[in-house]
């Protein structure tokens, strides 16, 4: 059975922990539990990953024809043209 407890932590640490937990798609409690397990050297229960990665796009295809990633000015021009086309 899980036990409830109160801890006092610096506000900035709590804010950063909440942001990290949200970015990983899990609760602050889960983040704290994993951190405590690591500190005391206890293995995490089977089936639980140490880090949950956010979903990744399944898009495929690569660069559009004629796109040169080394030409920043051309990339900005492509973005500008795309923006104009979307807002017509």
C-alpha positions in Angstrom: 0.0 0.0 0.0 1.3 3.5 -0.9 2.0 5.9 2.0 1.3 9.6 1.9 4.0 11.9 3.3 4.8 15.6 3.3 8.2 16.9 2.2 9.5 20.4 2.1 11.4 21.3 -1.1 12.7 24.5 -2.6 10.0 26.1 -4.8 12.3 26.2 -7.8 13.1 22.5 -7.5 9.4 21.6 -7.4 8.7 23.8 -10.4 11.5 22.1 -12.4 10.4 18.7 -11.3 6.8 19.3 -12.3 8.0 20.6 -15.8 10.2 17.5 -16.2 7.4 15.1 -15.2 4.9 16.8 -17.5 7.4 16.7 -20.4 7.8 13.0 -19.8 4.1 12.4 -19.6 4.1 11.2 -16.0 3.2 12.4 -12.5 5.4 14.2 -10.1 4.9 11.3 -7.7 6.3 8.9 -10.3 9.3 11.1 -10.9 10.0 11.4 -7.2 9.6 7.7 -6.7 12.0 6.8 -9.5 14.5 9.4 -8.2 14.4 7.9 -4.6 14.8 4.4 -5.9 17.9 5.4 -7.8 19.4 7.2 -4.8 18.8 4.2 -2.5 19.9 1.8 -5.1 16.7 -0.1 -5.4 15.7 -1.6 -8.7 12.5 -0.3 -10.3 9.6 -2.7 -10.7 9.7 -4.8 -13.8 7.9 -3.3 -16.8 8.6 0.3 -15.8 11.0 2.3 -17.9 13.3 4.8 -16.2 12.4 7.5 -18.7 9.2 7.9 -20.7 9.9 9.5 -24.1 7.3 11.7 -25.8 5.6 10.5 -28.9 7.6 11.0 -32.1 6.2 11.9 -35.5 5.7 9.1 -37.9 6.2 11.4 -40.9 8.6 10.2 -43.6 10.1 11.6 -46.8 13.0 13.8 -45.9 13.8 17.2 -47.4 11.8 18.8 -50.2 13.6 18.9 -53.5 16.0 21.8 -53.8 16.3 22.5 -50.0 19.8 23.2 -48.9 20.2 23.1 -45.1 23.4 25.1 -45.3 21.7 28.1 -47.0 19.9 29.9 -44.2 18.6 32.7 -46.3 17.0 30.2 -48.7 15.4 28.4 -45.8 13.9 31.7 -44.5 12.6 32.4 -48.0 10.9 29.0 -48.1 9.3 29.5 -44.7 8.1 33.0 -45.8 6.6 31.6 -49.1 4.9 28.7 -47.1 3.5 31.2 -44.6 2.0 33.4 -47.4 0.5 30.3 -49.1 -1.1 29.1 -45.9 -2.6 32.6 -45.2 -4.2 33.2 -48.7 
